[in-house]
Amino acid sequence: MRTTRRFSSKIPMTLALAALIAVAIPPRADAQVKAKPKSAPAAKGKDKPSPAPDRKPALAGYDPTSYLLQETPILGDPAINAAYRGDVFYFADAQARKKFVHDPERFWPRLGGLCTTALGGSYGNRFKGDETVYTIHDGKLYLFSSERAKRAFDTRPAWFAEGAEEVYARPRLGAACVVSYQKRKKAVTGSPQNAYPYRRWTYWFVDKQEKAAFIAHPEVYLPQYNTYCTEAMSRGELRLGDPKQFVVIGKKTFLFFDDVAQMKFQANPAEMIPKADAQWEVVRKRPEPDPGH
């Protein structure tokens, strides 16, 4: 296990500079693609296990099995889909979907699709990976925010991959179990033995039962507004919520920056929640990194 994410003085200067540039600069709009994606053939009626989902698919709709098996991203059919770890994936045909369902960990994009170089570098940035800029390392799919980030990764692939996996495994919300907010009415620290990666983050749970409850209904237990403070959100501001400052109403958990924000909310939640909901609809469309819990 790496004990530091700083670059060692023993690393050649050219490699260190390349890596630092890649992880410190956000994704560029002119990022080159590794390969020209292919389109999937139209699916037959029997290959449609479920209707196309309402939300956007993971990997921009590319078939996750195609990266490893076809060695190029192939666009999937929205009607041939499967959900895994909070994301919905499309597949080129029923056979591809069957392979994924049989062994999803083999094809699931590592780190929830985050840029491997950015997350594994000196700053641990959570930049979204470009679905067409990728590599297969140690039999696993890793994405990058740009070709420049991928070139940096190629200088030290094992170092970046190991560092990124280490950062991704760290628990969100200071290891607070999100199920305990509702089940136990208090913030309880989860256990690494009950860790569960979900989309771009890893969550820890108190026990197997609460972990299972989350896997079955994650939308019920995840704090509202992607863990941002509810009171600040109602005013159009982004402030991270404190995992220990929370209120549960019905089947929704609300976090707050401090006790003052929490008291303001509790004075009139019926008025504040609609305001926060309206602001969140605007905020959630912004192309910015997840909050840094």
C-alpha positions as CSV (number, residue, x, y, z in Angstrom):
1,M,0.0,0.0,0.0
2,R,1.3,3.5,-0.9
3,T,2.0,5.6,2.2
4,T,2.0,8.9,0.2
5,R,0.6,10.4,-3.0
6,R,3.4,12.9,-3.3
7,F,5.9,12.4,-6.1
8,S,9.2,11.0,-4.9
9,S,12.4,12.9,-5.5
10,K,13.8,9.7,-7.1
11,I,11.3,9.9,-10.0
12,P,12.8,11.3,-13.2
13,M,12.0,15.0,-13.6
14,T,10.3,14.5,-17.0
15,L,7.9,11.9,-15.6
16,A,7.1,13.9,-12.5
17,L,6.4,17.1,-14.6
18,A,4.2,15.1,-17.0
19,A,2.2,13.6,-14.2
20,L,1.8,16.9,-12.3
21,I,0.5,18.7,-15.4
22,A,-2.0,15.9,-16.1
23,V,-3.6,15.8,-12.6
24,A,-3.6,19.5,-11.9
25,I,-5.4,20.7,-15.0
26,P,-9.1,20.0,-15.5
27,P,-10.3,18.0,-18.6
28,R,-10.0,19.8,-21.9
29,A,-12.8,20.0,-24.4
30,D,-10.4,19.1,-27.2
31,A,-9.3,15.7,-25.7
32,Q,-8.5,13.2,-28.4
33,V,-10.1,9.9,-28.6
34,K,-8.3,6.6,-28.5
35,A,-10.5,4.8,-31.0
36,K,-13.5,5.6,-33.1
37,P,-16.5,4.1,-31.4
38,K,-18.7,1.7,-33.3
39,S,-22.5,1.5,-33.2
40,A,-24.4,-1.6,-32.1
41,P,-26.7,-3.3,-34.5
42,A,-30.4,-2.9,-33.9
43,A,-31.7,-5.3,-31.2
44,K,-34.3,-8.0,-31.9
45,G,-37.4,-8.1,-29.8
46,K,-36.3,-11.0,-27.7
47,D,-33.1,-9.1,-26.8
48,K,-35.0,-6.3,-24.9
49,P,-35.1,-7.2,-21.2
50,S,-36.4,-3.9,-20.0
51,P,-37.5,-0.5,-21.3
52,A,-34.9,2.2,-21.8
53,P,-34.2,4.0,-18.5
54,D,-35.0,7.6,-18.0
55,R,-31.5,8.7,-16.7
56,K,-28.4,9.0,-18.7
57,P,-26.4,5.8,-19.1
58,A,-22.9,5.2,-17.8
59,L,-20.0,5.3,-20.3
60,A,-22.1,7.6,-22.5
61,G,-24.0,4.5,-23.6
62,Y,-21.0,2.4,-24.7
63,D,-21.2,-1.3,-24.0
64,P,-18.8,-1.9,-21.0
65,T,-18.0,-5.4,-22.3
66,S,-16.8,-4.1,-25.7
67,Y,-13.7,-2.4,-24.2
68,L,-12.3,-5.7,-23.1
69,L,-13.8,-8.2,-25.6
70,Q,-13.8,-6.1,-28.8
71,E,-10.9,-3.8,-27.8
72,T,-12.9,-0.7,-28.8
73,P,-16.0,1.0,-27.4
74,I,-19.2,0.1,-29.1
75,L,-22.4,2.0,-28.6
76,G,-25.1,-0.1,-26.9
77,D,-28.8,-0.4,-27.4
78,P,-30.8,1.5,-24.7
79,A,-33.3,-1.3,-24.7
80,I,-30.7,-3.8,-23.7
81,N,-29.5,-2.6,-20.3
82,A,-28.6,-3.6,-16.8
83,A,-27.9,-1.6,-13.6
84,Y,-24.9,-2.0,-11.4
85,R,-23.5,0.0,-8.5
86,G,-25.9,2.9,-9.2
87,D,-25.3,3.2,-12.9
88,V,-27.2,1.9,-15.9
89,F,-25.2,0.3,-18.8
90,Y,-26.2,-0.3,-22.4
91,F,-25.2,-3.4,-24.4
92,A,-24.7,-4.1,-28.0
93,D,-26.7,-7.3,-27.8
94,A,-28.2,-9.8,-25.4
95,Q,-25.1,-11.9,-25.3
96,A,-23.0,-9.0,-24.1
97,R,-25.5,-8.2,-21.4
98,K,-25.4,-11.8,-20.2
99,K,-21.7,-11.7,-19.9
100,F,-21.8,-8.5,-17.9
101,V,-24.6,-9.8,-15.5
102,H,-22.6,-13.0,-15.0
103,D,-19.4,-11.1,-13.9
104,P,-20.0,-7.3,-13.6
105,E,-16.8,-6.6,-11.7
106,R,-14.8,-7.8,-14.7
107,F,-16.3,-5.1,-16.9
108,W,-17.3,-2.3,-14.5
109,P,-15.2,0.8,-15.1
110,R,-12.8,1.2,-12.2
111,L,-13.1,4.1,-9.9
112,G,-16.7,4.7,-10.9
113,G,-15.5,6.1,-14.2
114,L,-13.3,8.9,-12.7
115,C,-10.0,9.9,-14.4
116,T,-7.4,7.5,-13.1
117,T,-4.4,9.9,-13.4
118,A,-6.2,12.7,-11.6
119,L,-7.5,10.6,-8.7
120,G,-4.2,8.7,-8.3
121,G,-1.9,11.7,-8.6
122,S,-0.7,14.3,-6.1
123,Y,-4.1,16.0,-5.7
124,G,-6.6,13.3,-5.7
125,N,-8.9,15.2,-8.1
126,R,-12.2,13.6,-9.0
127,F,-12.5,14.5,-12.7
128,K,-14.9,12.6,-14.8
129,G,-13.2,10.3,-17.3
130,D,-13.8,10.5,-21.0
131,E,-15.4,7.2,-22.2
132,T,-13.3,7.2,-25.3
133,V,-9.9,7.7,-23.7
134,Y,-9.1,4.6,-21.8
135,T,-6.7,1.7,-21.2
136,I,-7.0,-1.9,-20.0
137,H,-4.5,-2.3,-17.1
138,D,-4.2,-5.6,-15.3
139,G,-7.4,-6.7,-17.0
140,K,-9.4,-3.8,-15.8
141,L,-11.0,-0.7,-17.5
142,Y,-9.6,2.7,-16.5
143,L,-10.7,6.0,-18.0
144,F,-8.9,9.3,-18.4
145,S,-10.1,12.9,-18.7
146,S,-7.8,13.5,-21.7
147,E,-5.1,12.0,-23.9
148,R,-2.6,14.1,-21.9
149,A,-3.8,12.4,-18.7
150,K,-3.4,9.0,-20.3
151,R,0.1,9.7,-21.5
152,A,1.0,10.6,-17.9
153,F,-0.5,7.4,-16.7
154,D,1.5,5.4,-19.3
155,T,4.7,6.7,-17.6
156,R,3.9,4.8,-14.4
157,P,0.7,2.8,-14.8
158,A,1.0,0.6,-11.7
159,W,1.8,3.7,-9.5
160,F,-1.2,5.7,-10.7
161,A,-3.6,2.7,-10.7
162,E,-2.7,1.7,-7.2
163,G,-2.9,5.3,-5.9
164,A,-6.3,5.9,-7.6
165,E,-7.7,2.6,-6.1
166,E,-6.4,3.6,-2.7
167,V,-8.1,7.0,-2.8
168,Y,-11.4,5.6,-4.2
169,A,-11.6,3.1,-1.4
170,R,-11.6,5.8,1.3
171,P,-15.0,6.2,2.8
172,R,-17.3,9.1,2.0
173,L,-18.7,11.3,4.7
174,G,-16.0,10.5,7.2
175,A,-17.1,6.8,7.2
176,A,-20.5,7.7,8.5
177,C,-23.0,4.9,7.7
178,V,-25.8,6.6,5.6
179,V,-28.3,3.9,6.5
180,S,-27.8,4.6,10.3
181,Y,-29.1,8.1,9.8
182,Q,-32.6,6.7,9.3
183,K,-32.3,3.3,11.0
184,R,-30.6,4.5,14.2
185,K,-31.4,8.2,14.1
186,K,-27.7,9.0,14.7
187,A,-24.4,9.2,12.8
188,V,-22.6,5.9,13.3
189,T,-19.2,5.1,11.9
190,G,-19.2,2.2,9.4
191,S,-16.7,-0.6,8.9
192,P,-14.3,-1.2,6.1
193,Q,-15.5,-4.9,6.2
194,N,-18.8,-3.6,5.0
195,A,-17.6,-1.2,2.3
196,Y,-19.6,-0.8,-0.9
197,P,-18.4,1.2,-4.0
198,Y,-21.3,3.2,-5.4
199,R,-20.8,5.3,-8.5
200,R,-17.9,7.7,-7.8
201,W,-17.6,7.0,-4.1
202,T,-17.2,4.2,-1.5
203,Y,-19.5,4.0,1.5
204,W,-19.0,2.1,4.8
205,F,-21.8,0.5,6.7
206,V,-22.2,-0.6,10.3
207,D,-23.2,-4.2,9.4
208,K,-24.2,-6.5,6.6
209,Q,-27.9,-5.8,7.1
210,E,-27.5,-2.0,6.7
211,K,-25.2,-2.6,3.7
212,A,-27.9,-4.8,2.1
213,A,-30.5,-2.2,2.8
214,F,-28.5,0.4,0.9
215,I,-27.8,-1.8,-2.0
216,A,-31.5,-2.5,-2.3
217,H,-32.6,1.2,-2.1
218,P,-29.6,3.6,-2.3
219,E,-31.8,6.5,-3.3
220,V,-33.6,6.2,0.1
221,Y,-30.5,6.5,2.2
222,L,-28.2,8.8,0.3
223,P,-28.3,12.4,1.7
224,Q,-30.1,14.9,-0.3
225,Y,-28.3,17.3,-2.7
226,N,-25.3,15.1,-3.0
227,T,-24.3,15.8,0.6
228,Y,-24.4,19.6,0.3
229,C,-25.8,21.7,3.1
230,T,-29.6,22.0,2.7
231,E,-29.8,25.5,4.2
232,A,-27.0,26.8,1.9
233,M,-28.5,25.1,-1.1
234,S,-31.8,26.9,-0.5
235,R,-29.9,30.1,-1.0
236,G,-28.1,28.9,-4.0
237,E,-24.8,28.4,-2.3
238,L,-22.6,25.2,-2.2
239,R,-21.3,24.3,1.2
240,L,-20.5,20.7,2.2
241,G,-22.7,19.3,4.9
242,D,-21.2,18.0,8.1
243,P,-21.8,14.2,8.4
244,K,-22.7,14.8,12.1
245,Q,-25.3,17.6,11.4
246,F,-28.3,16.0,9.9
247,V,-32.1,15.8,10.0
248,V,-34.3,12.9,8.8
249,I,-37.8,13.8,7.5
250,G,-39.8,10.8,6.1
251,K,-37.3,8.8,4.1
252,K,-35.0,11.7,3.3
253,T,-31.7,12.7,5.0
254,F,-30.6,16.3,5.0
255,L,-27.1,17.5,6.0
256,F,-26.0,20.9,7.2
257,F,-22.8,22.9,7.4
258,D,-23.2,23.6,11.1
259,D,-25.8,23.7,13.9
260,V,-26.9,27.2,13.0
261,A,-27.9,26.1,9.5
262,Q,-29.6,23.0,11.0
263,M,-31.6,25.2,13.4
264,K,-32.7,27.5,10.6
265,F,-33.9,24.4,8.7
266,Q,-35.8,23.0,11.6
267,A,-37.6,26.3,12.2
268,N,-39.4,25.9,8.8
269,P,-38.5,22.8,6.8
270,A,-41.6,23.0,4.7
271,E,-40.5,26.3,3.3
272,M,-36.8,25.5,2.9
273,I,-37.0,22.2,1.2
274,P,-38.8,23.4,-2.0
275,K,-36.3,26.2,-2.3
276,A,-33.4,23.8,-1.9
277,D,-35.0,21.4,-4.4
278,A,-35.3,24.2,-7.0
279,Q,-31.7,25.3,-6.6
280,W,-30.5,21.7,-6.8
281,E,-32.2,21.3,-10.2
282,V,-29.9,24.0,-11.5
283,V,-26.8,23.0,-9.6
284,R,-26.9,19.3,-10.6
285,K,-26.6,20.2,-14.3
286,R,-23.2,21.9,-13.8
287,P,-20.2,20.0,-15.1
288,E,-18.2,20.2,-11.9
289,P,-16.6,17.5,-9.6
290,D,-18.4,15.9,-6.8
291,P,-18.1,17.5,-3.4
292,G,-14.9,16.6,-1.6
293,H,-16.2,14.6,1.4
